[in-house]
Amino acid sequence: TASTHIITAVIGSGVLSLAWSIAQLGWVVGLASLIGFSLITLFASFLLADAYRQVQLCGLAQYSNLVGVTIGYTITASISMA
């Protein structure tokens, strides 16, 4: 599907450069940085899962942000057309 191709395009360059970056850093620092970044990714996925579980509060915040941005763009477009 299209989403799979988009994800592959975004992640592909990072995966291709991973071997080069490990070669530049060496085995010890490269492996430590790989583990460190995987822990950061794990923490970010936990945050995303928590945000998904609290959909009411996050949804309300996102909708209010969306309304504010829409009003701001409408005012900006109206001013620039005048």
Phi and psi restraints in degrees (range 20) as a CNS / XPLOR table:
assign (resid 1 and name C) (resid 2 and name N)
       (resid 2 and name CA) (resid 2 and name C) 1.0 -67.5 20.0 2
assign (resid 2 and name N) (resid 2 and name CA)
       (resid 2 and name C) (resid 3 and name N) 1.0 -38.3 20.0 2
assign (resid 2 and name C) (resid 3 and name N)
       (resid 3 and name CA) (resid 3 and name C) 1.0 -65.1 20.0 2
assign (resid 3 and name N) (resid 3 and name CA)
       (resid 3 and name C) (resid 4 and name N) 1.0 -35.2 20.0 2
assign (resid 3 and name C) (resid 4 and name N)
       (resid 4 and name CA) (resid 4 and name C) 1.0 -64.8 20.0 2
assign (resid 4 and name N) (resid 4 and name CA)
       (resid 4 and name C) (resid 5 and name N) 1.0 -40.6 20.0 2
assign (resid 4 and name C) (resid 5 and name N)
       (resid 5 and name CA) (resid 5 and name C) 1.0 -67.5 20.0 2
assign (resid 5 and name N) (resid 5 and name CA)
       (resid 5 and name C) (resid 6 and name N) 1.0 -37.1 20.0 2
assign (resid 5 and name C) (resid 6 and name N)
       (resid 6 and name CA) (resid 6 and name C) 1.0 -66.4 20.0 2
assign (resid 6 and name N) (resid 6 and name CA)
       (resid 6 and name C) (resid 7 and name N) 1.0 -44.7 20.0 2
assign (resid 6 and name C) (resid 7 and name N)
       (resid 7 and name CA) (resid 7 and name C) 1.0 -62.8 20.0 2
assign (resid 7 and name N) (resid 7 and name CA)
       (resid 7 and name C) (resid 8 and name N) 1.0 -41.2 20.0 2
assign (resid 7 and name C) (resid 8 and name N)
       (resid 8 and name CA) (resid 8 and name C) 1.0 -63.5 20.0 2
assign (resid 8 and name N) (resid 8 and name CA)
       (resid 8 and name C) (resid 9 and name N) 1.0 -39.0 20.0 2
assign (resid 8 and name C) (resid 9 and name N)
       (resid 9 and name CA) (resid 9 and name C) 1.0 -67.1 20.0 2
assign (resid 9 and name N) (resid 9 and name CA)
       (resid 9 and name C) (resid 10 and name N) 1.0 -37.8 20.0 2
assign (resid 9 and name C) (resid 10 and name N)
       (resid 10 and name CA) (resid 10 and name C) 1.0 -74.0 20.0 2
assign (resid 10 and name N) (resid 10 and name CA)
       (resid 10 and name C) (resid 11 and name N) 1.0 -44.8 20.0 2
assign (resid 10 and name C) (resid 11 and name N)
       (resid 11 and name CA) (resid 11 and name C) 1.0 -80.9 20.0 2
assign (resid 11 and name N) (resid 11 and name CA)
       (resid 11 and name C) (resid 12 and name N) 1.0 -24.8 20.0 2
assign (resid 11 and name C) (resid 12 and name N)
       (resid 12 and name CA) (resid 12 and name C) 1.0 -56.7 20.0 2
assign (resid 12 and name N) (resid 12 and name CA)
       (resid 12 and name C) (resid 13 and name N) 1.0 -43.9 20.0 2
assign (resid 12 and name C) (resid 13 and name N)
       (resid 13 and name CA) (resid 13 and name C) 1.0 -67.4 20.0 2
assign (resid 13 and name N) (resid 13 and name CA)
       (resid 13 and name C) (resid 14 and name N) 1.0 -34.9 20.0 2
assign (resid 13 and name C) (resid 14 and name N)
       (resid 14 and name CA) (resid 14 and name C) 1.0 -67.1 20.0 2
assign (resid 14 and name N) (resid 14 and name CA)
       (resid 14 and name C) (resid 15 and name N) 1.0 -39.5 20.0 2
assign (resid 14 and name C) (resid 15 and name N)
       (resid 15 and name CA) (resid 15 and name C) 1.0 -69.6 20.0 2
assign (resid 15 and name N) (resid 15 and name CA)
       (resid 15 and name C) (resid 16 and name N) 1.0 -37.2 20.0 2
assign (resid 15 and name C) (resid 16 and name N)
       (resid 16 and name CA) (resid 16 and name C) 1.0 -68.9 20.0 2
assign (resid 16 and name N) (resid 16 and name CA)
       (resid 16 and name C) (resid 17 and name N) 1.0 -33.1 20.0 2
assign (resid 16 and name C) (resid 17 and name N)
       (resid 17 and name CA) (resid 17 and name C) 1.0 -87.1 20.0 2
assign (resid 17 and name N) (resid 17 and name CA)
       (resid 17 and name C) (resid 18 and name N) 1.0 -3.6 20.0 2
assign (resid 17 and name C) (resid 18 and name N)
       (resid 18 and name CA) (resid 18 and name C) 1.0 -64.7 20.0 2
assign (resid 18 and name N) (resid 18 and name CA)
       (resid 18 and name C) (resid 19 and name N) 1.0 -42.3 20.0 2
assign (resid 18 and name C) (resid 19 and name N)
       (resid 19 and name CA) (resid 19 and name C) 1.0 -64.3 20.0 2
assign (resid 19 and name N) (resid 19 and name CA)
       (resid 19 and name C) (resid 20 and name N) 1.0 -39.7 20.0 2
assign (resid 19 and name C) (resid 20 and name N)
       (resid 20 and name CA) (resid 20 and name C) 1.0 -65.7 20.0 2
assign (resid 20 and name N) (resid 20 and name CA)
       (resid 20 and name C) (resid 21 and name N) 1.0 -42.6 20.0 2
assign (resid 20 and name C) (resid 21 and name N)
       (resid 21 and name CA) (resid 21 and name C) 1.0 -68.2 20.0 2
assign (resid 21 and name N) (resid 21 and name CA)
       (resid 21 and name C) (resid 22 and name N) 1.0 -36.8 20.0 2
assign (resid 21 and name C) (resid 22 and name N)
       (resid 22 and name CA) (resid 22 and name C) 1.0 -65.6 20.0 2
assign (resid 22 and name N) (resid 22 and name CA)
       (resid 22 and name C) (resid 23 and name N) 1.0 -38.3 20.0 2
assign (resid 22 and name C) (resid 23 and name N)
       (resid 23 and name CA) (resid 23 and name C) 1.0 -65.7 20.0 2
assign (resid 23 and name N) (resid 23 and name CA)
       (resid 23 and name C) (resid 24 and name N) 1.0 -36.4 20.0 2
assign (resid 23 and name C) (resid 24 and name N)
       (resid 24 and name CA) (resid 24 and name C) 1.0 -72.2 20.0 2
assign (resid 24 and name N) (resid 24 and name CA)
       (resid 24 and name C) (resid 25 and name N) 1.0 -36.3 20.0 2
assign (resid 24 and name C) (resid 25 and name N)
       (resid 25 and name CA) (resid 25 and name C) 1.0 -83.0 20.0 2
assign (resid 25 and name N) (resid 25 and name CA)
       (resid 25 and name C) (resid 26 and name N) 1.0 -27.7 20.0 2
assign (resid 25 and name C) (resid 26 and name N)
       (resid 26 and name CA) (resid 26 and name C) 1.0 97.6 20.0 2
assign (resid 26 and name N) (resid 26 and name CA)
       (resid 26 and name C) (resid 27 and name N) 1.0 171.2 20.0 2
assign (resid 26 and name C) (resid 27 and name N)
       (resid 27 and name CA) (resid 27 and name C) 1.0 -68.1 20.0 2
assign (resid 27 and name N) (resid 27 and name CA)
       (resid 27 and name C) (resid 28 and name N) 1.0 -43.3 20.0 2
assign (resid 27 and name C) (resid 28 and name N)
       (resid 28 and name CA) (resid 28 and name C) 1.0 -73.0 20.0 2
assign (resid 28 and name N) (resid 28 and name CA)
       (resid 28 and name C) (resid 29 and name N) 1.0 -55.4 20.0 2
assign (resid 28 and name C) (resid 29 and name N)
       (resid 29 and name CA) (resid 29 and name C) 1.0 -69.3 20.0 2
assign (resid 29 and name N) (resid 29 and name CA)
       (resid 29 and name C) (resid 30 and name N) 1.0 -36.1 20.0 2
assign (resid 29 and name C) (resid 30 and name N)
       (resid 30 and name CA) (resid 30 and name C) 1.0 -63.9 20.0 2
assign (resid 30 and name N) (resid 30 and name CA)
       (resid 30 and name C) (resid 31 and name N) 1.0 -44.9 20.0 2
assign (resid 30 and name C) (resid 31 and name N)
       (resid 31 and name CA) (resid 31 and name C) 1.0 -67.4 20.0 2
assign (resid 31 and name N) (resid 31 and name CA)
       (resid 31 and name C) (resid 32 and name N) 1.0 -39.0 20.0 2
assign (resid 31 and name C) (resid 32 and name N)
       (resid 32 and name CA) (resid 32 and name C) 1.0 -64.6 20.0 2
assign (resid 32 and name N) (resid 32 and name CA)
       (resid 32 and name C) (resid 33 and name N) 1.0 -41.6 20.0 2
assign (resid 32 and name C) (resid 33 and name N)
       (resid 33 and name CA) (resid 33 and name C) 1.0 -68.6 20.0 2
assign (resid 33 and name N) (resid 33 and name CA)
       (resid 33 and name C) (resid 34 and name N) 1.0 -35.5 20.0 2
assign (resid 33 and name C) (resid 34 and name N)
       (resid 34 and name CA) (resid 34 and name C) 1.0 -64.0 20.0 2
assign (resid 34 and name N) (resid 34 and name CA)
       (resid 34 and name C) (resid 35 and name N) 1.0 -43.3 20.0 2
assign (resid 34 and name C) (resid 35 and name N)
       (resid 35 and name CA) (resid 35 and name C) 1.0 -67.3 20.0 2
assign (resid 35 and name N) (resid 35 and name CA)
       (resid 35 and name C) (resid 36 and name N) 1.0 -40.5 20.0 2
assign (resid 35 and name C) (resid 36 and name N)
       (resid 36 and name CA) (resid 36 and name C) 1.0 -61.4 20.0 2
assign (resid 36 and name N) (resid 36 and name CA)
       (resid 36 and name C) (resid 37 and name N) 1.0 -45.9 20.0 2
assign (resid 36 and name C) (resid 37 and name N)
       (resid 37 and name CA) (resid 37 and name C) 1.0 -69.9 20.0 2
assign (resid 37 and name N) (resid 37 and name CA)
       (resid 37 and name C) (resid 38 and name N) 1.0 -29.4 20.0 2
assign (resid 37 and name C) (resid 38 and name N)
       (resid 38 and name CA) (resid 38 and name C) 1.0 -68.9 20.0 2
assign (resid 38 and name N) (resid 38 and name CA)
       (resid 38 and name C) (resid 39 and name N) 1.0 -34.4 20.0 2
assign (resid 38 and name C) (resid 39 and name N)
       (resid 39 and name CA) (resid 39 and name C) 1.0 -68.5 20.0 2
assign (resid 39 and name N) (resid 39 and name CA)
       (resid 39 and name C) (resid 40 and name N) 1.0 -37.4 20.0 2
assign (resid 39 and name C) (resid 40 and name N)
       (resid 40 and name CA) (resid 40 and name C) 1.0 -63.9 20.0 2
assign (resid 40 and name N) (resid 40 and name CA)
       (resid 40 and name C) (resid 41 and name N) 1.0 -40.9 20.0 2
assign (resid 40 and name C) (resid 41 and name N)
       (resid 41 and name CA) (resid 41 and name C) 1.0 -65.3 20.0 2
assign (resid 41 and name N) (resid 41 and name CA)
       (resid 41 and name C) (resid 42 and name N) 1.0 -38.8 20.0 2
assign (resid 41 and name C) (resid 42 and name N)
       (resid 42 and name CA) (resid 42 and name C) 1.0 -62.5 20.0 2
assign (resid 42 and name N) (resid 42 and name CA)
       (resid 42 and name C) (resid 43 and name N) 1.0 -43.4 20.0 2
assign (resid 42 and name C) (resid 43 and name N)
       (resid 43 and name CA) (resid 43 and name C) 1.0 -62.9 20.0 2
assign (resid 43 and name N) (resid 43 and name CA)
       (resid 43 and name C) (resid 44 and name N) 1.0 -42.0 20.0 2
assign (resid 43 and name C) (resid 44 and name N)
       (resid 44 and name CA) (resid 44 and name C) 1.0 -64.7 20.0 2
assign (resid 44 and name N) (resid 44 and name CA)
       (resid 44 and name C) (resid 45 and name N) 1.0 -36.5 20.0 2
assign (resid 44 and name C) (resid 45 and name N)
       (resid 45 and name CA) (resid 45 and name C) 1.0 -69.2 20.0 2
assign (resid 45 and name N) (resid 45 and name CA)
       (resid 45 and name C) (resid 46 and name N) 1.0 -34.5 20.0 2
assign (resid 45 and name C) (resid 46 and name N)
       (resid 46 and name CA) (resid 46 and name C) 1.0 -64.1 20.0 2
assign (resid 46 and name N) (resid 46 and name CA)
       (resid 46 and name C) (resid 47 and name N) 1.0 -40.4 20.0 2
assign (resid 46 and name C) (resid 47 and name N)
       (resid 47 and name CA) (resid 47 and name C) 1.0 -63.5 20.0 2
assign (resid 47 and name N) (resid 47 and name CA)
       (resid 47 and name C) (resid 48 and name N) 1.0 -41.1 20.0 2
assign (resid 47 and name C) (resid 48 and name N)
       (resid 48 and name CA) (resid 48 and name C) 1.0 -65.3 20.0 2
assign (resid 48 and name N) (resid 48 and name CA)
       (resid 48 and name C) (resid 49 and name N) 1.0 -38.8 20.0 2
assign (resid 48 and name C) (resid 49 and name N)
       (resid 49 and name CA) (resid 49 and name C) 1.0 -65.8 20.0 2
assign (resid 49 and name N) (resid 49 and name CA)
       (resid 49 and name C) (resid 50 and name N) 1.0 -39.8 20.0 2
assign (resid 49 and name C) (resid 50 and name N)
       (resid 50 and name CA) (resid 50 and name C) 1.0 -65.3 20.0 2
assign (resid 50 and name N) (resid 50 and name CA)
       (resid 50 and name C) (resid 51 and name N) 1.0 -38.6 20.0 2
assign (resid 50 and name C) (resid 51 and name N)
       (resid 51 and name CA) (resid 51 and name C) 1.0 -66.7 20.0 2
assign (resid 51 and name N) (resid 51 and name CA)
       (resid 51 and name C) (resid 52 and name N) 1.0 -34.0 20.0 2
assign (resid 51 and name C) (resid 52 and name N)
       (resid 52 and name CA) (resid 52 and name C) 1.0 -69.0 20.0 2
assign (resid 52 and name N) (resid 52 and name CA)
       (resid 52 and name C) (resid 53 and name N) 1.0 -36.5 20.0 2
assign (resid 52 and name C) (resid 53 and name N)
       (resid 53 and name CA) (resid 53 and name C) 1.0 -71.4 20.0 2
assign (resid 53 and name N) (resid 53 and name CA)
       (resid 53 and name C) (resid 54 and name N) 1.0 -29.0 20.0 2
assign (resid 53 and name C) (resid 54 and name N)
       (resid 54 and name CA) (resid 54 and name C) 1.0 -102.3 20.0 2
assign (resid 54 and name N) (resid 54 and name CA)
       (resid 54 and name C) (resid 55 and name N) 1.0 56.9 20.0 2
assign (resid 54 and name C) (resid 55 and name N)
       (resid 55 and name CA) (resid 55 and name C) 1.0 -67.7 20.0 2
assign (resid 55 and name N) (resid 55 and name CA)
       (resid 55 and name C) (resid 56 and name N) 1.0 -30.4 20.0 2
assign (resid 55 and name C) (resid 56 and name N)
       (resid 56 and name CA) (resid 56 and name C) 1.0 -64.7 20.0 2
assign (resid 56 and name N) (resid 56 and name CA)
       (resid 56 and name C) (resid 57 and name N) 1.0 -50.1 20.0 2
assign (resid 56 and name C) (resid 57 and name N)
       (resid 57 and name CA) (resid 57 and name C) 1.0 -68.4 20.0 2
assign (resid 57 and name N) (resid 57 and name CA)
       (resid 57 and name C) (resid 58 and name N) 1.0 -45.1 20.0 2
assign (resid 57 and name C) (resid 58 and name N)
       (resid 58 and name CA) (resid 58 and name C) 1.0 -68.1 20.0 2
assign (resid 58 and name N) (resid 58 and name CA)
       (resid 58 and name C) (resid 59 and name N) 1.0 -37.8 20.0 2
assign (resid 58 and name C) (resid 59 and name N)
       (resid 59 and name CA) (resid 59 and name C) 1.0 -64.0 20.0 2
assign (resid 59 and name N) (resid 59 and name CA)
       (resid 59 and name C) (resid 60 and name N) 1.0 -40.7 20.0 2
assign (resid 59 and name C) (resid 60 and name N)
       (resid 60 and name CA) (resid 60 and name C) 1.0 -63.9 20.0 2
assign (resid 60 and name N) (resid 60 and name CA)
       (resid 60 and name C) (resid 61 and name N) 1.0 -42.2 20.0 2
assign (resid 60 and name C) (resid 61 and name N)
       (resid 61 and name CA) (resid 61 and name C) 1.0 -65.0 20.0 2
assign (resid 61 and name N) (resid 61 and name CA)
       (resid 61 and name C) (resid 62 and name N) 1.0 -41.0 20.0 2
assign (resid 61 and name C) (resid 62 and name N)
       (resid 62 and name CA) (resid 62 and name C) 1.0 -67.9 20.0 2
assign (resid 62 and name N) (resid 62 and name CA)
       (resid 62 and name C) (resid 63 and name N) 1.0 -40.7 20.0 2
assign (resid 62 and name C) (resid 63 and name N)
       (resid 63 and name CA) (resid 63 and name C) 1.0 -66.2 20.0 2
assign (resid 63 and name N) (resid 63 and name CA)
       (resid 63 and name C) (resid 64 and name N) 1.0 -38.9 20.0 2
assign (resid 63 and name C) (resid 64 and name N)
       (resid 64 and name CA) (resid 64 and name C) 1.0 -67.0 20.0 2
assign (resid 64 and name N) (resid 64 and name CA)
       (resid 64 and name C) (resid 65 and name N) 1.0 -37.3 20.0 2
assign (resid 64 and name C) (resid 65 and name N)
       (resid 65 and name CA) (resid 65 and name C) 1.0 -65.3 20.0 2
assign (resid 65 and name N) (resid 65 and name CA)
       (resid 65 and name C) (resid 66 and name N) 1.0 -41.6 20.0 2
assign (resid 65 and name C) (resid 66 and name N)
       (resid 66 and name CA) (resid 66 and name C) 1.0 -63.4 20.0 2
assign (resid 66 and name N) (resid 66 and name CA)
       (resid 66 and name C) (resid 67 and name N) 1.0 -41.8 20.0 2
assign (resid 66 and name C) (resid 67 and name N)
       (resid 67 and name CA) (resid 67 and name C) 1.0 -64.2 20.0 2
assign (resid 67 and name N) (resid 67 and name CA)
       (resid 67 and name C) (resid 68 and name N) 1.0 -43.1 20.0 2
assign (resid 67 and name C) (resid 68 and name N)
       (resid 68 and name CA) (resid 68 and name C) 1.0 -62.8 20.0 2
assign (resid 68 and name N) (resid 68 and name CA)
       (resid 68 and name C) (resid 69 and name N) 1.0 -42.4 20.0 2
assign (resid 68 and name C) (resid 69 and name N)
       (resid 69 and name CA) (resid 69 and name C) 1.0 -66.6 20.0 2
assign (resid 69 and name N) (resid 69 and name CA)
       (resid 69 and name C) (resid 70 and name N) 1.0 -40.6 20.0 2
assign (resid 69 and name C) (resid 70 and name N)
       (resid 70 and name CA) (resid 70 and name C) 1.0 -62.8 20.0 2
assign (resid 70 and name N) (resid 70 and name CA)
       (resid 70 and name C) (resid 71 and name N) 1.0 -44.0 20.0 2
assign (resid 70 and name C) (resid 71 and name N)
       (resid 71 and name CA) (resid 71 and name C) 1.0 -65.2 20.0 2
assign (resid 71 and name N) (resid 71 and name CA)
       (resid 71 and name C) (resid 72 and name N) 1.0 -41.4 20.0 2
assign (resid 71 and name C) (resid 72 and name N)
       (resid 72 and name CA) (resid 72 and name C) 1.0 -62.1 20.0 2
assign (resid 72 and name N) (resid 72 and name CA)
       (resid 72 and name C) (resid 73 and name N) 1.0 -43.7 20.0 2
assign (resid 72 and name C) (resid 73 and name N)
       (resid 73 and name CA) (resid 73 and name C) 1.0 -67.5 20.0 2
assign (resid 73 and name N) (resid 73 and name CA)
       (resid 73 and name C) (resid 74 and name N) 1.0 -35.8 20.0 2
assign (resid 73 and name C) (resid 74 and name N)
       (resid 74 and name CA) (resid 74 and name C) 1.0 -64.6 20.0 2
assign (resid 74 and name N) (resid 74 and name CA)
       (resid 74 and name C) (resid 75 and name N) 1.0 -44.0 20.0 2
assign (resid 74 and name C) (resid 75 and name N)
       (resid 75 and name CA) (resid 75 and name C) 1.0 -65.7 20.0 2
assign (resid 75 and name N) (resid 75 and name CA)
       (resid 75 and name C) (resid 76 and name N) 1.0 -42.1 20.0 2
assign (resid 75 and name C) (resid 76 and name N)
       (resid 76 and name CA) (resid 76 and name C) 1.0 -63.9 20.0 2
assign (resid 76 and name N) (resid 76 and name CA)
       (resid 76 and name C) (resid 77 and name N) 1.0 -42.8 20.0 2
assign (resid 76 and name C) (resid 77 and name N)
       (resid 77 and name CA) (resid 77 and name C) 1.0 -66.0 20.0 2
assign (resid 77 and name N) (resid 77 and name CA)
       (resid 77 and name C) (resid 78 and name N) 1.0 -37.8 20.0 2
assign (resid 77 and name C) (resid 78 and name N)
       (resid 78 and name CA) (resid 78 and name C) 1.0 -66.0 20.0 2
assign (resid 78 and name N) (resid 78 and name CA)
       (resid 78 and name C) (resid 79 and name N) 1.0 -40.0 20.0 2
assign (resid 78 and name C) (resid 79 and name N)
       (resid 79 and name CA) (resid 79 and name C) 1.0 -67.9 20.0 2
assign (resid 79 and name N) (resid 79 and name CA)
       (resid 79 and name C) (resid 80 and name N) 1.0 -40.2 20.0 2
assign (resid 79 and name C) (resid 80 and name N)
       (resid 80 and name CA) (resid 80 and name C) 1.0 -72.8 20.0 2
assign (resid 80 and name N) (resid 80 and name CA)
       (resid 80 and name C) (resid 81 and name N) 1.0 -23.6 20.0 2
assign (resid 80 and name C) (resid 81 and name N)
       (resid 81 and name CA) (resid 81 and name C) 1.0 -81.9 20.0 2
assign (resid 81 and name N) (resid 81 and name CA)
       (resid 81 and name C) (resid 82 and name N) 1.0 -18.7 20.0 2
